[in-house]
Amino acid sequence: NAGVTQTPKFQVLKTGQSMTLQCAQDMNHNSMYWYRQDPGMGLRLIYYSASEGTTDKGEVPNGYNVSRLNKREFSLRLESAAPSQTSVYFCASSEMGETQYFGPGTRLLVL
Amino acid sequence: GENVEQHPSTLSVQEGDSAVIKCTYSDSASNYFPWYKQELGKGPQLIIDIRSNVGEKKDQRIAVTLNKTAKHFSLHITETQPEDSAVYFCAASREGFKTIFGAGTRLFVKA
């Protein structure tokens, strides 16, 4: 069991470039989440998917889009990256309201 | 909206001493209270959890207490060791709803 995997591990973008962060889980969880964590800060929810076929905004959705591709995969897209999106991005999965299992994170630097 | 307050934001203890982190939640319907540990460069991982039908739970050097009337729950780490140094997050949730995380506590254990 790999748990939750994320790609890439690191990425450097220039302002205005786009990219997609990939996340996959093998625990058959219905719910998946994307968080960002700025240095020295807590977790802020960007988007979540309570079940396959649904997505909802979290606390900080502006500048991001998501796709729940199937039950296993949940991607996060930055259409036009900005320096304010420099952060560490974590994907997580769970049954809604239960223990969340986090991936190792993607470290993104936007210049 | 619902929230979870966590204190202190930073905690420094001497090796061998105890550490206590406290959280307060606002949604009286919450019934699941997990605690996560985040080591440097990694995603958060569950270390202990408690459900609303239990007042206290212990696992070796860590314990969690819950006071549903006051809507408080706490993490207790005894005989702290340098490897306990990390960021700790409390959270509150109920089945079918999003998990709400506290802002985190950075624990330093001085050798």
Interface residues (C-beta under 8 A of the other chain):
Chain A: V4 G40 M41 G42 L43 L45 Y48 G58 F90 A92 S94 M96 G97 E98 T99 Q100 Y101 F102 G103 P104 G105
Chain B: Y32 P34 Y36 G41 K42 G43 P44 Q45 L46 D49 F89 A91 S93 R94 E95 G96 F97 K98 T99 F101 G102 A103 G104 R106
